[in-house]
Amino acid sequence: MRRDVEHPVTLQPRRFYDGGVDAVAGQPEVPPDPGSDARIELVRLTERGREEFAIQRRIAYRDRHLGELLVPRETRTFRSDLTSVPALFTWLVPKTGEHLPATLLHDGLVHQPDDPTYTSTNGHVVLRVEADRVLRDAMADAGTALIRRWLVWSAVATATMLDGRGTGWSKARAWRYRATAALTVGLIAVLGICASLDLFDIAITGIPNLPWMGDRPWFVEVVGGLSAAGVIPLALSLCWGRFRIAGAVVGVSLAVLLHVTVALLALTALYQALEWLTARMPKVAIALAGAGTLVVLLVFAAVFFQR
């Protein structure tokens, strides 16, 4: 991983090309064509209420270290949810876009049933950590912006640390990485909650005041909280070893976006509640909508005409 940091990847879109079609049901294989652009042909499927996509044509990518990567190995069984991003964060990383070829490539490298490893056409066994690195490089080749691709890679690398499968790590090493990632995320979340309570002067027994907040003017506490949102995750990332860059990106992002995430969770919960209410009790929903509209009008009139 260190060599990737010292020698940044430059945009090379021609590393992606048409992967052809694998042999299916007696039909002969259509081999990869390095002279043709990659063709992403997807079919939308709904299985058990979950949206997934089948790919009709393989994607080929020539990696700088592993040579040709050809995915999926079997188009008949391959399924993908495109870019695996929680709905709350699709405003930051959308499900599709310039990064889609790279995320489909990554899915093909690590999402094989009962087979956590992939072998390239040159005979290189691709473990999950290497597949994550391929994702980052491939996003750069596909034209993904710098910050977005490091956000995606850091999230994927953290997921690899928490999962541990398909990495070739010993049990002790896997648990060390798992504990490091989980404790870091948990600690940052707890400190963020404590800082928020301190900012709004909400005292709860057993929850101490944070030294960088204290009893100061609100704008000083905001500055102190923002500085801690940078310093503390960076310090914790040193415990992540080879994944320290991922630890820094995930930690700082979580600390800075914590309040945004809470607000989005609240709005999402409200939206889901309204959808449930309109589907199950439409008359009640209409009555509540009418009452809410009346209240809003009365409040607006009271404020507008107040002298």
N, C-alpha and C positions, 0 to 999 in steps of 0.2 A: 504493500500500500504506500510505502514511503516514496517509491519511485514515481508514483502517480502524482504525488504532491509536488515533487521536485521538477517534474516535467509535465506541465499542464497539457491536457488533451485539446487539440485544435479541431475545428469543424472540418469533418470529412464525410459529407453525406453519401458519397459513392461507396462507403463501406457497407451500406444497406443495399441489397439487390434482390431480385425475384428468386424465391426459393423453390419454385416449381410446385409439383404436387406429388405426394407419396403414392405408392401403389396401393390401391383400394379395390377390393372385390373383383380381383382379376384384371383391373385396369393397370396398364404399365405406368411406371413412374415417369413424371416429367421432371427432368433434372434441373438443378439451379442454373440460372443464367446471369453471370456477373455483369453482362452488358446491359441488362434491363433494370429499371427501377423496381423497388419493392412494391408489391401489390397487396394491399390489406383488404381482403374480402371477408366480411363478417356476416353471420346470420344470427339474428336475435332470437333467443329462446327464453321461455319462462318455465322454470322447474320449481314446483312447490312455492310459488309466489316470489321466487327470486330471479331477477334478471341476469342472464348470462349470455355469452356470445361464443358461437362456434366459428372457427376460422377455416376458410375454404382453400386457402393457398398458403404455403409455407413462407416464412421470412428468413432470409439469409443475411448474415452479418459477419464480416471479416474482422475479428478481434486482433488487436495489436500483439497479443501474447499467446492466444490460443488458436489462431487461425480461423477457419470457417466454422461458424455455428449455424445450424439449420434447425429451425423449430416451426411447429411442433413435430415431434417424431411421428405422431399419428394424428392426422387432422380429424379422423373419425371420432376420437375420444376426447380431444382437447376442448376445454372450456375456460373462459376467462371472464372476469368482471371488469375488464379494461384496467384502468389505473385504480388500484385498491386504496381509495381514499374515503375516510368517513364522510358522510353527507355534510357534517358541520364545517368541513375544511375544503369543500370543493370550490369555494371562492378563492382560495389560495392556490390549490393545485387541482385543476379540473380533471374530470374523468378521461377526457380525450384532448388532443392538441398535438403540438409538435413532438411531445414526448411519447406518444402512443406506440410507435414502432419499438421503442426501447423497452417499454413496460410489457408489451406482448412478448418480446424476446425474453425478458426476465421470467415471465410466467412459464414459458416453455422450458426454461432451464431448471426451475425449482418446483414446479407444480405437477409432477408426474405421480400418478397413483402408485403407492407401494414401491417407489423408486426415487429416493431423494437426490440421486446424482445424475449427471448428464455427461455423455462422452462426445467430444467434438469429432468432426469428420477426420481430423488429424490424430485422433486417439487420446486427446487430453481429457482426463476426468475433471469435471467442473463441480467443485463443492460449492456450498451455498455462499460462503464469503466471497469466493471468486465470482460467482454469478452476480452478487451485489455490486462488485467492482465493474463488471461488464455493463451493468445497467447504467452506472454513472458515466462511463466512457461513451456508451451508445447514445445516451441523452445528449451529450455534447456534440456528437456527430450528427444527430438529428436536428440540431439547432436550438435545443432547450436553453433558456437563459440560465446564467451561472447560479444565481441564488436559488431558483426553483429546483435545479438538478441536485444541488447539495442538500436542500430540504428533503427531497424525495429519497436520496441515498441515505441520509442520516436516519430517516424514519424506518427505511427497510433494514438498515444495519442494526438498529435497535430491536426490531422485530426478530432478526436472526439471533441476537444475543438472548432474547427472552425465550425463544423457541429452542434453539440449540441443535435441532435435527438437521441432518445433511451437512454438517460442518466438519466431521472427522475429529471433533474435540473429545477429550476424555471426559468422564462424568464430572470429575472435580473441576476441570476448566470450564465446562458448560455451566455448572452451578455458580462458579465465581462470576462469570459474565452476567448470568441471569440475575444474581443478587445485586451486582453493581448497578445494572440498568434499572431494576425495580426500586432499589433504595434511592437512587438519584431522582427518579421521577416522583416518587412518593415524598421525599424531603422537600423538593422544590414546590410541590403542590401545597404541602402543609405550611411552609414558610410564606407562600403567597396568600393563603387564607389568613394567617396571623397578621401579615402586613396590612391586609385589607381591613381587618377588625381594628387594628391600631390606627389606621388612617381615619376611620369614622368614629374613633374614640369609644368603641364598644368593648367594655371590659367583661371578660368571662373568666370565672374562677378556674385556675389551672392552666390558663394560656398566658404565658409571659409576654411582656412588651419586648419588641425587638430593639436591639441597641442602635440600629441605623435609622429607626423611626423615632421613638421617644415622644415626649410631650413638646412638640415643636409646631410652628406654623404649618398649615396644611401643604403649602407649596414646597416647603423644605422637606417634609415627609415624602412627598411625591418624588422629589429629586433623589432622596435617599433610597426609596424603594426601587426606582429605576436603575440606580447604580448597583444596588445589590442584585437586581435581576440579571446584571451582566457579570459581576464579580463572582458570585457564589456558583453559578453553573460552570463557569470557566475553571474554578478551583476543583469542583467535583469531577469534571471531565478528565482530570489528570489520573483518576483511578480507573479509567476505561481502557488503559493500555493502548493497543493498536487502533482502538475505536475512539480515541480521545477527540478527534474532530467531530465525529457523530455525536458524542456526548456533549460537546460544546454547543453544536447547532441545535440539538433537541432541547437541551437544558435552557438555553437563552430563549428559544422560541416559546417553550412552555411557560417560562416565567413572564415574558412580555405579553403573551396572548392569553394568559389565564383568565383575566376579567372578560375579554372578548368571548372566550369559550363559554364561560358561565352565562353571559348574556345570550349567546346563541342557543345554549341548552334551554334556557328559560323560554325563549321565543319558540323554539322547536316544540317544547312540551305544550305550550299554549296552542300552537297550530294543530298538533296531533289531537289535543282535547276537543278543539272546535270541529275537526274533521269527524271525530268519533260521535260527537253530539249531533251534528247535522245528518249523519248516516243512521244513527239509532233513534234519535228523538227529534225529528225535524220541526215539529210544532213548538217544542221547548226552545229550540235554537232560534226560530223566528221571533218568538216572544222576547228572548234575551237580546236579540239584535235590535228589536224595536226599543226595548228599555234602555239599552246602552246608547243608542242614537239620541234618545230623549235626554238622557243625563249629559251627554256631550254638548248638546245644544244649549241646555240650561247653564252649564258651567261656562261655555263660551260667552253667552249673553251676559252673565253676571260679571265676567272679567272685562268684557268689551265696554259695557255701559257704566262700569264703576268709575266714579269721579274722585 
